[in-house]
Amino acid sequence: MIISHAVSDNRYRGLVRQWDVEKSSSGETYCRCFGEIRRQLDDKAAVRGTTLQIVDRFFPSSKLCSQRGLINTELTLTDRAHVCQQCGMVEDRDLNAAENLNRAGLARIHACGHNGSVQVSVEKSVTKHG
């Protein structure tokens, strides 16, 4: 049995800009803290014999329906729930993203081994206005 964890390869400076703290001293602190968390996850995975899969930062983990695999193009950063436009599934945005990151990490392991990379294909949902 392979035990693995997956995280997104985020650009922390971009996140800090969104929080509008970049120019303050806490902006640099946030970047260092996120980097430290990532380092500790790497270390703990190595010690425990598990793997830490890094999923591409552009993977649409929040916008992707964890049940159907369709992208909700209407989802914004202020939306806290993911609502699938096709199947109607409603789920907390962060829980939905976590399920998608886990699935993408496992796909990398099964497709390419522990250190491989693979593109996880997703379909865009079509929204009709009118």
VENKAGI-V549667 format. One line per field, one symbol per residue. phi: phi as a letter, one per 30 degrees, with the letter a starting at -180 (. if undefined). A space follows every 10 residues. Layout:
phi=???
This chain:
phi=.ccbbbbddd cddddddddi beddddddde dddddddddd deddddddic bcdccedcdd ddddddccic ccdddcdddc bccddccidc beeddedddd dddddddddd dbidcdbbdd dbcddcccck
